[in-house]
Amino acid sequence: MCGIVGFVDKKTQEEKNIIIKDMMDAIVHRGPNSAGKYIDDDIAMGFRRLSIIDLEGGSQPLYNQDRTKVLTFNGEIYNYQSIRKDLIEKGYEFKTNTDSEVLIHGYQEYGVELLQKLRGMFAFVIWDTEKKELFGARDHFGIKPFYYYHSDSVFMYGSEIKSFLQHPSFVKELNKEALKPYLTFQYPATKECFFKNVYHLPEGHYFKYKDGQLEIHEYWDLKQKEEDMTLEEAIDYIDNTVCESVETHKIADVEVGSFLSSGVDSSLVASILKPAKTYSVGFGTSYNESTEAKALTDILGLENKSRTLSGDEAFKYFPQIQYYLDEPDSNPSVVPLFFLSELAARDVKVVMSGEGADELFAGYIDYGWHSNSMAIRKLGEALKKLPQESRHKLSKRLQKLPNFPGKLHLLKAVQPAEEYFIGQALVFTEEEAQNIVKPAYQKAPSVKDIVMEKYGKVSGLSEIKKMQYLDMHQWMTGDILLKADKMSMAHSLELRVPLLDKKLMECAEVIPTKYLFNEYNTKYAFRQAAFRHIPKEWAARPKLGFPVPIKDWLRTEKFYQIVREELSKDFVSEFFDQEAVLKLVDDNFKGLVDGRRKIWTLYTFITWYDVYFIQGGKKPVVA
């Protein structure tokens, strides 16, 4: 696990060495063990290393045999040994035992087809010194971040945006079109990041850059293809694949620990991995999952280390959390994840976590669980079996009926997902966002434009499969995976996600929808597989995420005053109707409204903007 940076810029020939070092230093937290760089007349490439595999011999950049290709790489290739064996049989010589080296020899042998062979999490670039061409790729799911900046004659890339701030040709400018969608989605939802001219390389894509021209191509996407199987066959397939994936993700020359909450996903990973150490955090008593985590480790015979966090700690470190994130993300779970990573990093360099199972195996109640009545749920499942045209006609009739118990559940069972589902977060409605931002920020991609780009690719699938596809390409990449990477790497900790794996995706793609989500539970077959490894009490629990007491905080005088003071600053009026914002904060404090998610989203953006634009993008110092 590492961090990579680089740039092509004809204007900075003499200063390349200094600039690339400054860019590397900005992401030293991603790789504190060693550093390396490559510079020629055309390009500068930098690398920071966190040593995981081949601790002594894995420094980068790496070169091919005739040194015409140069590699820098962030991530892990879990099937590198089989690829390495094939390449050795084809005559390639390896100088290290790292997974990195299979990329450079593999690209020389297979070209772009190398990407079809890889299993892992990765963001890497290869510079061809003969063709003067830069090739780069990001993993199938977007587990590892990859940003690029393209303006005029300048192209730069990196694992984190903050490295770009060190380059004299980078123009730091706020992308005004990103703000309004963020208020709805709670994370950066537009193609262009919050910084103007900065973009994510999309998950499952590669690029080529030559002579100032950038080409981006897709190499992988989900291919939903349900197969006819029994429930027991589905459970067996899931169980076997999960066990194999956890085993595959263990590869390392250092100790591997595990995060552990009270939910089924991390509990399943920990029970299969059986690490020497597990880690948990929580807030107080009502928002503390570490108690249940400790109970499970006692049953499994594992060690659990935990911390109880305070509101004082959360607010003290919140500016630093937003600094590490690069862009504002108001998902409250970034706070406990930051401290959980710090706790684990005291002992280990690598941890496993449970991200991915909800998206692959339909674990969110928003996919259609809106009633506690079993009769209503069963009726809803029956309605889902109607032809699509019939379901959509029925949804229009249901919308016209007066409210009755179970109406919402039945409506969601037959309504086209495109008409109501935008993913796992909806903070401000589009109308509310339009009303609260100033005119200069009202022009932005609509919510419909953002989600329909994804929905348009899966129009023929079941409604649940469509929602899963949207979450995989929107919510998971824009929120879940980015915060997991940034919060762990803030503490030089590698986070692995064995439940989000290429082989596991191949499994999930063929599981019938009726075994994913039904009247009995979310991710039904997955939970049945989990029963084989953990007590039913854990496997049957509903998803909680990281419970964070922002409701309590915003109605506590001390923290209410902190938030109100931030939202009272003069520059806030540049973005928002400040009078309306402060009224929302006050009314929430008095208990007149529940505005916690909206206030936290506004507070997050203002904190982030203060760090990067008022304070200049320096890491905030915590006293």
RODREN-822748 format. One record per residue (C-alpha): residue in three letters; x, y, z. Coordinates in steps of 0.5 Angstrom, whole numbers, plus 500, padded with zeros to 3 digits. Example, Ala and Ser with C-alpha at 12.3 -4.5 7.8 and 13.67 -1.06 7.14 Angstrom:
2
ALA525491516/SER527498514/
//
This chain:
623
MET500500500/CYS503507498/GLY502513495/ILE503516488/VAL504522485/GLY507525478/PHE506530473/VAL508532465/ASP509540465/LYS514543460/LYS514549464/THR517546470/GLN524543467/GLU529546472/GLU524545478/LYS522538477/ASN526535483/ILE524540488/ILE516540486/ILE516532486/LYS519532493/ASP514537495/MET508533492/MET511526495/ASP512530502/ALA504532502/ILE502524502/VAL508522507/HIS502519511/ARG501514505/GLY508511505/PRO512513511/ASN517507510/SER521509504/ALA521514498/GLY523514491/LYS522518484/TYR524518477/ILE525524473/ASP526525465/ASP525531460/ASP518529460/ILE515527466/ALA516527474/MET514521478/GLY514520485/PHE512514490/ARG511513498/ARG512506501/LEU508503506/SER512496506/ILE507490506/ILE510485502/ASP518484500/LEU519489506/GLU527490504/GLY526489496/GLY520493494/SER522500493/GLN519504487/PRO520506482/LEU520499478/TYR523498471/ASN523493466/GLN529489464/ASP531494459/ARG529500463/THR524503458/LYS518502462/VAL517505469/LEU512503474/THR509507481/PHE504503484/ASN499503490/GLY495497492/GLU495490493/ILE495484487/TYR492478491/ASN493473485/TYR500476483/GLN504469484/SER500466479/ILE501472474/ARG508472476/LYS509464475/ASP506465468/LEU511471466/ILE517467468/GLU515461464/LYS515466458/GLY522468460/TYR521475464/GLU526475470/PHE524478477/LYS529482481/THR524482487/ASN518478491/THR513484490/ASP506484487/SER508490484/GLU513487479/VAL508483476/LEU505490473/ILE511492469/HIS512485466/GLY505484465/TYR504490461/GLN510489457/GLU507482455/TYR499483455/GLY498490454/VAL492493457/GLU489485457/LEU493485464/LEU487489467/GLN483483466/LYS488478469/LEU488482476/ARG485481482/GLY486486488/MET486494489/PHE490498485/ALA492505482/PHE498505478/VAL502508472/ILE507506467/TRP511511463/ASP514508457/THR520512455/GLU520510448/LYS513512446/LYS513518451/GLU506515453/LEU503514460/PHE499509462/GLY495508468/ALA489504471/ARG484504477/ASP482497480/HIS475494478/PHE471498484/GLY475504486/ILE478501492/LYS484505491/PRO483513489/PHE486516483/TYR486523482/TYR488527476/TYR488534474/HIS488536466/SER489544464/ASP493547458/SER499543457/VAL499540465/PHE497533467/MET498531474/TYR496525478/GLY496523485/SER493518490/GLU491525494/ILE489532491/LYS493535497/SER499533493/PHE497538487/LEU497544491/GLN505543491/HIS505544484/PRO506551481/SER502550475/PHE496548479/VAL490553480/LYS487552486/GLU479554485/LEU473551487/ASN468548483/LYS462551484/GLU458546481/ALA460541486/LEU456544492/LYS449543490/PRO449536489/TYR454535495/LEU448538499/THR443532497/PHE448526496/GLN453528502/TYR459527498/PRO462529492/ALA457527487/THR460530480/LYS465528475/GLU469534477/CYS471534484/PHE471540489/PHE477543486/LYS476545479/ASN479541473/VAL481535478/TYR477529476/HIS477521479/LEU479516474/PRO473512474/GLU473505477/GLY474500472/HIS478504467/TYR484506465/PHE488512461/LYS493513456/TYR496520456/LYS501522450/ASP502529447/GLY498533451/GLN492528449/LEU488524455/GLU484518453/ILE480514458/HIS477507457/GLU473502461/TYR476495462/TRP471492467/ASP463493469/LEU458489473/LYS455484469/GLN448482472/LYS446475470/GLU442471475/GLU442463475/ASP437458477/MET439455483/THR437453490/LEU437457496/GLU442452499/GLU446452493/ALA447460493/ILE449459501/ASP454454499/TYR457459493/ILE457465498/ASP460461504/ASN466458499/THR467464496/VAL467469502/CYS472464505/GLU477464499/SER477471499/VAL479472506/GLU484467505/THR487470499/HIS487477502/LYS491475508/ILE497475504/ALA503480507/ASP509479510/VAL506483516/GLU501482521/VAL494483519/GLY489485524/SER481486523/PHE476492525/LEU470489528/SER463492529/SER457489532/GLY454488525/VAL454481521/ASP460483515/SER466485520/SER464479524/LEU464474519/VAL471477516/ALA474477523/SER471470525/ILE474467518/LEU480471519/LYS481469526/PRO487475527/ALA491476533/LYS488483534/THR481486533/TYR479493534/SER473497535/VAL471504538/GLY464507540/PHE461513543/GLY458513550/THR453507552/SER448509547/TYR452509541/ASN457504542/GLU458497538/SER465495542/THR461492547/GLU458487542/ALA464486539/LYS468484545/ALA462479546/LEU463476540/THR471476540/ASP470472547/ILE466467544/LEU471466538/GLY477467543/LEU480473540/GLU483479543/ASN479486542/LYS482492543/SER477498544/ARG476505545/THR470510547/LEU471516544/SER468523546/GLY465529543/ASP471533545/GLU475529541/ALA471529535/PHE470536534/LYS478537536/TYR480533530/PHE474534525/PRO478539521/GLN484535520/ILE479529518/GLN477534513/TYR484535511/TYR485528510/LEU479527506/ASP481532501/GLU474533499/PRO468534504/ASP464528506/SER459529511/ASN458522513/PRO458522520/SER462515520/VAL468518518/VAL469521525/PRO470514529/LEU473511523/PHE479516523/PHE480514531/LEU479506529/SER484507524/GLU489510529/LEU488505534/ALA489499530/ALA495503527/ARG499502534/ASP500495533/VAL499493525/LYS500496518/VAL494492515/VAL487491517/MET481487514/SER474491514/GLY467489512/GLU466494506/GLY462491500/ALA457486502/ASP451491503/GLU452493495/LEU454486493/PHE448482497/ALA443487498/GLY444489505/TYR440496505/ILE433497507/ASP432502502/TYR432497497/GLY425495499/TRP424494507/HIS419499509/SER414495513/ASN414491519/SER408487517/MET410480514/ALA404480510/ILE405486507/ARG412484506/LYS410478502/LEU405481498/GLY410486496/GLU415480494/ALA409477490/LEU408484486/LYS415484484/LYS414478480/LEU409482476/PRO412484469/GLN415490469/GLU410494465/SER405491470/ARG409493476/HIS410500473/LYS402501472/LEU401499479/SER405504482/LYS402510478/ARG395507481/LEU398506488/GLN401513488/LYS394516487/LEU391512493/PRO390515500/ASN395513505/PHE394506508/PRO398502513/GLY404498508/LYS402503502/LEU410506502/HIS412498502/LEU408496496/LEU409502492/LYS417501493/ALA416494491/VAL413496484/GLN415503483/PRO421504478/ALA427505482/GLU429511477/GLU423515480/TYR425515487/PHE432512489/ILE438516489/GLY443512493/GLN444511501/ALA444518502/LEU439524501/VAL440530506/PHE437536502/THR432535497/GLU434538490/GLU429544492/GLU432545499/ALA439545496/GLN437550491/ASN433555496/ILE439555501/VAL445556496/LYS447563493/PRO445564486/ALA452563484/TYR452556486/GLN445554483/LYS448552477/ALA450544477/PRO448538474/SER441535477/VAL440529481/LYS437526476/ASP442527471/ILE447524476/VAL443518477/MET440517470/GLU447516467/LYS448510471/TYR441507471/GLY441508463/LYS446502463/VAL441497467/SER434499465/GLY432492464/LEU434489471/SER430488477/GLU429494481/ILE433491486/LYS439490481/LYS438497479/MET439500486/GLN445496487/TYR448498481/LEU447505482/ASP450504489/MET456500487/HIS458506482/GLN456512486/TRP455511493/MET460506494/THR466509490/GLY464516492/ASP463515500/ILE464508503/LEU471507499/LEU474514499/LYS473515507/ALA475508508/ASP482509504/LYS483516507/MET482515514/SER486509514/MET492512510/ALA491518515/HIS495513520/SER499509515/LEU494503515/GLU493499510/LEU485497509/ARG483491506/VAL476489504/PRO475482502/LEU468482501/LEU469487495/ASP473482491/LYS473480484/LYS471473485/LEU466475490/MET463480485/GLU462474480/CYS458470485/ALA454476487/GLU452477480/VAL449470479/ILE445470486/PRO437470484/THR434477487/LYS429473491/TYR435470495/LEU439477496/PHE433481499/ASN426478501/GLU421479506/TYR425475511/ASN431480511/THR436484507/LYS442480504/TYR438474506/ALA443468503/PHE449472505/ARG446472512/GLN445464512/ALA452463510/ALA454467516/PHE450463520/ARG455458519/HIS461462522/ILE458467527/PRO452466532/LYS445468529/GLU444474534/TRP450477530/ALA448475523/ALA441477523/ARG442484526/PRO440490522/LYS445494519/LEU447500523/GLY454503520/PHE458507525/PRO453510530/VAL455517531/PRO451522536/ILE451528532/LYS443529534/ASP446529542/TRP452533540/LEU448539536/ARG443539542/THR449540547/GLU450547549/LYS458546548/PHE458543541/TYR452547538/GLN456553540/ILE462551536/VAL458549530/ARG454556530/GLU460560531/GLU463556524/LEU457557521/SER457565523/LYS463566519/ASP463572514/PHE465567508/VAL459563509/SER455568506/GLU458567500/PHE455560499/PHE449560503/ASP443564506/GLN446565512/GLU440567516/ALA436561514/VAL442556516/LEU443559523/LYS435559524/LEU436551522/VAL442551527/ASP438554533/ASP431551531/ASN435544532/PHE438546538/LYS431548541/GLY428541539/LEU423545534/VAL426541528/ASP431535527/GLY436538522/ARG442534524/ARG444531518/LYS443538514/ILE447542519/TRP452537519/THR453537512/LEU453544512/TYR458544518/THR463539514/PHE463543508/ILE465550511/THR470546515/TRP473543509/TYR473550505/ASP476553511/VAL482548511/TYR483548504/PHE481555502/ILE482560508/GLN488556511/GLY491555505/GLY491547505/LYS496546511/LYS494540515/PRO491543521/VAL495543528/VAL491539534/ALA493542540/
//
